[in-house]
């Protein structure tokens, strides 16, 4: 399973879970997350995330 980890704080975005707190429904691909979205833990931008395999 693909996931995306914040390189600043280690928070992980999982596509199958999305992030409903920010209006990103489950199943939202990383590419479809808005470009201006920020990490909910540290505020880093999408460019601070790296794909990882879980």
C-alpha angles and dihedrals in degrees: 000000000000120000134164123231126203107237091207101055107002097245111154127220112204116197093213091056099037115187108273092178087072096037095262106133124215112277095035109146116230090243089059096051106107115265091234094055116120135203108273092221105045106007096242116154127247090265088068091064128093129195115250134177118238 
